[in-house]
Amino acid sequence: MATLAVRVKKALEKEFAPRAIALERTKSGKVTGWITSDTFDGQPEFERMQRIFKLLDEHLSAKDRERVSVIWPITRLERKVLLEDEE
C-alpha cells in the first residue's frame, strides 16, 4: 500500500495539474507541505484551502484525512516570491 504522502500527492495531481508539490512528514506523523498550481490564480487563500480539503475528503479515508495537517496552495508567482525571500 502506498504511503499517506503518496496518496495525498496522487489526489492533488488529479485535481490541480500542479507545477510542483512538496510534502513531508512532521514529527507527529502528519503530512504537510505545499502545492503550486496555476488553478489558484485569482482565488483567495481560503477558497484554495477549501478546494484542497474537499478533494482530500473525497479521496482519503477519514483516518488518513486526520493525519493531514496543512497543504499550502500557492501560485507560481507566489512561489517565486517565496524562493527569492530565502536567498
Phi, psi and omega in degrees: 000140181292152178291163179301317180300321179293318179295320177296314181299316180297320178296316180297321180295329179296324189261323196251358183042062188290150171277328180200147174223133175229118180235149176212161176265133177280171178300331180277000177092003179274159177261134178218167178159205181215159176226132176255126180208142176292341181292347179272351180305129176079002179258139174295152182304320181301316179293321177300313180297319178300317179299317180296311184290329175296316179299314180295323176299324181284329188253351181241154173291162179300321179297314178295319182300324178293339182267007176258124180276257181239135171246110184279123178268123180225156176271170178299318180297316179298320179296319179299316179297317179299316181292324177294324179294336181282342183283000000 
